[in-house]
C-alpha cells in the first residue's frame, strides 16, 4: 500500500543534510584490516513519524483510512533525515574513525 505524496512534498522544507560520497568511503577503507557491510535499504522506514506529521500522511483506501507510523517511500528528504539519524546514533564510532556510514 502506498501514497502519492507529491503535493505534500511541495510544502516540506528541505533538510539539506549531506549524504556521503561513495568515493570518499573507498579511500577511507583502503587501509582497513577488516571490512564488513550492512545494507540499510529503505532504512528510512525505521524513522518514527511524529504525531504532528501523521495527519499529513493519511491514505484513503476502499476499506478505510490509514496513517503511516514510519516514514513512507516518496517523502522528500527521507534519505537525508535517515543519514542524520545514523550519524547521531553512531557519533562516537564515527569520531573514532572505525565506522563509515
Secondary structure, DSSP 4 states (H G I P E B T S, - for coil): -----HHHHTTSPP--PPPPPHHHHHHHHTT-S-------TTGGGGSBPPHHHHTTSEEEETTEEEE-SBPPTT-TTHHHHHHHHHHHHTHHHHHHTS---
